Amino acid sequence: MKPKLRSRLPAGKRPSAVPLACPPALDEASLHSPACVLSHADAYPGEAEPDDEGAGLAAEADALAPADADHLLSGYAGTDYFVAGLAQPLHPGERNAALDAFLGGHGARCLALLTACNPHSDMLEPQENARRQGELRARLQAEGLSFVEAEGRARDGGVRPAEPLLAVLDAPPLLLQRLMEEFGQNAVVLAQAGAAPRLWLRPAFMRELAREEYAAG
């Protein structure tokens, strides 16, 4: 049985009351810095970590080789993120001139790009990805969250298939972490008004990167 998610955060942590907590923009150097990764591995010290067994979620089963981690991270860096109704694609670390007006038009202050497709970067059949996306939509609707359709496309115009995404508006950060765990996603792209979009790594994945860096050192 899948663990039941809490439908709401405590009043003091609702998104309207607290700025979205997330790491600084993660460039190539900081992604390979154990100190940077570890300093942001647990963004919510007052809550159980999403990959703790005590929270009802399984801990990391397999370690990533450094080459695998580099391949995954380069995939995010090589993707443009297209959101329905947003005139320009989003890309981590680059300001988007149309973002503030888009968020304002939706009465939101931030969005998170999330998918249920291709968990842990393992390519699935289109029918299975569509089924998983349907489950994610149902979960978001049950949580009372608004979202619009989006997709990720290879930035170099290559033949890699576009990946369906959902741009979730004003999602509670802890819920995002739990959804990343449940749907097997290593990261989401966060975009806030007045700032460049950021790649936010799943905390367990961050810790795995740091462990691999220490082992390699």
DAGI-V156169 format. One record per pair of residues at least 12 apart in sequence whose ideal C-beta (glycine too) atoms are under 10 Angstrom apart, sorted by the first residue. I is the first residue (numbers start at 1). GAP is how many residues later the second one is. D is the distance in whole Angstrom. If there is no record, write none. Layout:
# DAGI-V156169
i->[I:I]
gap->[GAP:GAP]
d->[D:D]
This chain:
# DAGI-V156169
i->[1:2:2:2:3:3:3:3:3:3:3:4:5:5:5:5:5:5:5:5:5:6:6:6:6:6:6:7:7:7:7:7:8:8:8:8:9:9:9:9:9:9:10:10:10:12:13:13:13:13:13:13:14:14:15:15:15:15:15:15:15:15:15:15:16:16:18:18:19:19:19:19:20:20:20:20:20:20:20:20:20:20:20:20:20:20:20:21:21:21:21:21:21:22:22:22:22:22:22:22:22:22:22:22:22:22:22:23:23:23:23:23:23:23:23:23:23:23:23:24:24:24:24:25:25:25:25:25:25:25:25:26:26:26:26:26:26:26:26:26:26:26:26:27:27:27:27:28:28:28:28:31:31:31:31:31:31:31:31:31:31:32:32:32:32:32:32:32:32:32:33:33:33:34:34:34:34:34:34:34:34:34:35:35:36:36:36:36:37:37:37:37:37:37:37:37:37:37:37:38:38:38:38:38:38:38:39:39:40:40:40:40:40:41:41:41:41:41:41:41:41:41:41:42:42:42:42:43:43:43:43:43:43:44:44:44:44:46:47:47:47:48:49:49:49:49:49:50:50:50:50:50:50:50:50:50:50:50:50:51:51:51:51:51:51:51:51:51:51:52:52:55:55:56:57:57:57:57:57:58:58:59:60:60:60:60:60:60:60:61:62:62:63:63:63:63:64:64:64:64:64:64:64:65:65:66:66:66:66:66:67:68:68:68:68:69:69:69:69:69:69:70:70:71:72:72:72:72:72:72:72:73:73:73:73:73:73:75:75:75:75:75:75:75:76:76:76:76:76:76:76:76:76:77:77:77:77:77:78:78:78:78:78:78:78:78:79:79:79:79:79:79:79:79:79:79:79:79:79:79:79:80:80:80:80:80:80:80:80:81:81:81:81:81:81:81:81:81:81:81:81:81:81:82:82:82:82:82:82:82:82:82:83:83:83:83:83:83:83:83:83:83:83:83:83:83:83:83:84:84:84:84:84:84:85:85:85:85:85:85:85:85:86:86:86:86:86:86:86:86:86:86:86:87:87:87:88:89:89:89:89:89:89:90:90:90:90:90:90:90:90:90:90:90:91:91:91:91:91:91:92:92:92:92:92:92:92:92:92:92:93:93:93:93:94:94:95:95:95:95:96:96:96:96:99:99:99:99:99:99:99:99:100:100:100:100:101:102:102:102:102:103:103:103:103:103:103:104:106:106:106:106:106:106:107:107:107:108:108:108:108:108:108:108:108:109:109:109:109:109:110:110:110:110:110:110:110:110:110:110:110:111:111:111:111:111:111:111:111:111:111:111:111:111:111:111:111:111:112:112:112:112:112:112:112:112:112:112:112:112:112:112:112:112:112:112:112:112:112:112:113:113:113:113:113:113:113:113:113:113:113:113:113:113:113:113:113:114:114:114:114:114:114:114:114:114:114:114:114:114:114:114:114:114:114:115:115:115:115:115:115:115:115:115:115:115:115:115:115:115:116:116:116:116:116:116:116:116:116:116:116:116:116:116:116:116:116:116:116:117:117:117:117:117:117:117:117:117:117:117:117:117:117:118:118:118:118:118:118:119:119:119:119:119:119:120:120:120:120:120:121:121:121:122:123:123:123:126:126:129:129:129:130:132:132:132:133:133:133:133:133:135:135:136:136:136:136:136:136:136:136:137:137:139:139:139:139:139:140:140:140:140:140:140:143:143:143:143:143:145:145:145:145:145:145:145:146:146:146:146:146:147:147:147:147:147:147:148:148:148:148:148:149:149:149:149:150:150:150:150:150:150:150:151:151:151:151:151:152:152:152:165:165:167:167:168:171:171:173:173:173:176:176:176:176:177:177:177:177:179:180:180:180:180:180:180:181:181:181:184:185:185:185:186:186:186:186:186:186:186:186:187:187:187:187:187:187:188:188:188]
gap->[55:54:55:180:52:53:54:55:175:178:179:52:51:134:137:138:169:170:173:174:177:41:137:166:168:169:172:135:136:137:165:168:135:136:164:167:35:38:163:164:165:166:36:37:164:34:31:33:34:159:160:161:156:158:93:94:95:130:154:155:156:157:158:160:93:154:154:155:90:91:154:173:23:89:90:92:150:151:152:153:156:170:171:172:175:178:180:19:22:23:152:153:179:18:21:88:90:151:154:166:168:170:173:176:177:178:179:13:14:16:17:18:20:167:175:176:177:178:183:12:15:16:174:67:68:69:170:171:172:173:174:14:47:50:51:66:67:161:172:173:174:175:180:50:65:66:172:42:45:46:49:38:39:42:45:46:168:170:175:178:182:34:37:38:41:177:178:180:181:184:176:177:180:173:175:176:177:178:179:180:182:183:175:178:170:173:174:177:164:166:168:169:170:171:172:173:174:175:176:168:169:171:172:173:175:176:167:171:160:161:163:166:170:160:161:162:163:164:165:166:167:168:169:135:161:164:165:130:131:134:157:160:163:129:130:133:159:128:126:127:130:126:128:132:154:155:158:124:125:126:127:128:129:130:131:132:152:153:154:126:127:129:130:151:152:153:154:156:157:151:152:123:126:122:120:121:124:125:147:123:146:145:121:142:144:145:147:148:151:59:58:146:145:148:149:152:56:122:141:144:145:147:148:147:151:143:146:147:149:150:145:52:53:140:144:117:136:139:140:143:144:139:142:50:48:49:114:115:129:133:137:113:114:126:128:132:136:46:77:79:85:88:111:112:15:16:76:110:111:112:113:123:125:14:15:16:78:122:13:74:75:76:77:78:80:82:12:13:34:72:73:74:75:76:77:81:83:84:86:110:120:14:71:72:73:74:75:76:77:15:30:32:69:70:71:72:74:82:84:86:108:110:116:31:67:68:69:70:71:80:83:85:13:15:16:19:28:30:64:65:66:67:68:82:83:84:106:108:63:64:65:66:67:83:13:17:20:21:63:64:65:82:12:13:15:16:17:19:25:62:64:81:105:12:14:15:14:61:62:63:64:66:108:12:21:23:60:62:77:99:100:101:106:107:64:98:100:105:106:108:21:95:97:98:99:104:105:106:107:108:103:104:105:106:102:103:99:100:101:102:95:99:100:101:12:92:93:94:95:96:97:98:92:93:94:95:92:46:65:89:91:66:67:88:89:90:91:89:40:41:42:61:63:64:39:62:63:38:59:60:61:62:63:84:85:60:61:83:84:85:58:59:60:61:63:80:81:82:83:85:87:35:36:37:39:55:56:57:58:59:60:77:78:79:80:81:82:86:33:35:53:54:55:56:57:58:59:60:61:63:64:67:68:76:77:78:79:80:85:88:34:37:38:39:50:52:53:54:55:74:75:76:77:78:84:86:87:22:26:33:36:51:52:53:54:57:62:65:66:69:71:73:74:75:76:14:17:18:21:35:36:37:48:49:50:51:68:69:70:73:12:13:14:15:16:17:18:19:20:21:23:48:49:50:63:66:67:68:69:12:13:15:16:19:34:35:44:46:47:48:66:67:68:14:43:45:46:66:67:13:63:64:65:66:67:63:64:65:66:85:63:64:65:62:37:38:40:35:38:32:34:35:34:32:51:52:16:31:32:33:50:47:48:28:29:30:32:43:46:47:49:12:29:36:39:40:43:44:26:28:29:31:35:39:25:28:29:32:36:21:23:24:25:26:27:30:21:22:23:24:25:18:19:20:21:22:24:17:18:19:20:21:15:16:17:18:13:14:15:16:17:18:39:12:13:14:15:16:12:13:37:23:24:22:24:20:17:19:15:17:27:12:14:24:26:23:25:26:27:23:20:21:22:23:24:25:21:22:23:18:16:17:20:13:15:16:18:19:20:22:23:12:13:14:15:18:19:12:13:14]
d->[10:9:9:7:8:4:6:10:8:9:8:8:10:8:9:8:9:7:6:8:8:10:9:9:8:8:9:8:6:8:10:9:8:9:8:9:10:9:5:8:6:7:9:10:10:10:8:8:9:7:8:7:9:7:9:8:8:10:9:5:7:6:8:10:8:8:9:9:9:9:10:8:10:8:5:9:9:9:9:6:9:7:10:6:10:10:9:9:5:7:6:10:10:8:7:9:9:7:9:9:5:8:10:6:9:5:10:8:9:8:4:9:8:9:7:8:6:8:8:8:10:8:7:7:5:9:9:6:8:5:8:8:9:9:10:8:8:9:7:5:8:7:9:9:9:7:10:10:8:9:8:9:9:6:10:9:9:8:9:7:9:9:9:8:9:8:10:10:6:9:10:9:8:10:8:4:8:9:5:6:10:8:8:10:9:10:9:10:8:10:9:5:7:9:5:4:9:10:7:8:7:9:5:9:9:9:10:10:9:8:8:6:10:9:10:5:8:9:5:5:10:9:7:10:6:9:9:7:9:8:9:7:10:7:6:8:9:10:10:6:9:9:8:10:6:8:9:8:10:9:4:5:9:7:5:9:8:6:7:9:10:10:6:8:6:4:9:8:10:10:9:8:9:10:10:7:5:8:9:8:10:7:10:10:5:8:8:6:10:10:9:9:6:7:7:9:9:9:8:5:8:9:6:7:10:9:5:8:8:6:10:10:9:10:9:9:8:7:6:6:9:10:10:8:9:6:6:8:10:8:10:9:8:8:9:10:8:7:9:9:9:10:9:10:10:7:9:8:6:10:8:5:9:9:7:9:8:8:10:10:10:6:5:7:8:9:8:9:10:10:5:7:7:6:10:9:10:8:10:9:10:10:9:7:5:8:5:10:10:10:10:5:6:8:5:8:10:10:7:8:6:8:8:10:9:6:6:8:6:8:9:10:10:10:9:7:7:7:10:6:8:4:9:8:10:5:10:9:10:5:5:6:9:8:9:6:8:8:6:9:10:9:6:7:9:5:9:10:9:9:8:8:9:9:9:8:9:9:10:9:8:9:10:10:9:7:8:9:9:6:10:6:9:5:7:9:10:9:7:10:10:9:6:9:9:7:5:6:4:9:5:7:8:8:6:7:9:8:5:8:7:10:8:7:9:6:8:7:9:9:9:8:9:5:6:10:9:9:9:9:9:8:9:8:8:5:10:7:7:10:8:9:6:9:9:8:9:8:10:9:4:5:10:10:8:9:6:7:6:9:9:8:6:8:10:6:6:4:7:9:10:10:8:8:9:9:5:6:5:8:8:10:9:8:5:8:10:9:10:9:10:9:7:5:8:9:5:10:9:10:6:9:10:5:7:5:8:10:10:8:10:6:9:8:10:5:7:6:8:9:6:4:8:8:8:10:10:7:8:8:9:7:6:8:6:8:7:6:8:8:7:10:5:9:10:8:8:7:7:9:9:8:6:6:5:7:8:10:6:9:10:7:10:9:4:5:8:6:4:9:9:9:10:9:8:9:4:8:8:4:9:6:6:9:10:9:10:6:6:8:9:10:9:9:9:7:10:8:9:8:10:6:3:7:9:10:5:8:7:9:9:9:7:8:10:8:10:9:10:10:8:7:8:10:7:9:10:6:9:8:9:9:8:10:10:6:9:7:9:6:10:10:7:9:10:7:8:9:7:6:10:8:9:8:9:8:8:7:9:9:6:7:7:6:9:8:9:8:5:8:9:9:5:6:5:6:9:10:7:5:9:8:8:8:7:8:9:8:4:6:4:9:9:6:6:6:10:10:8:6:9:9:8:9:8:9:9:9:10:9:9:6:8:8:9:9:7:7:9:10:9:9:5:9:9:9:7:9:7:9:10:7:9:10:6:5:9:5:9:9:10:5:6:5:6:7:9:5:9:8]
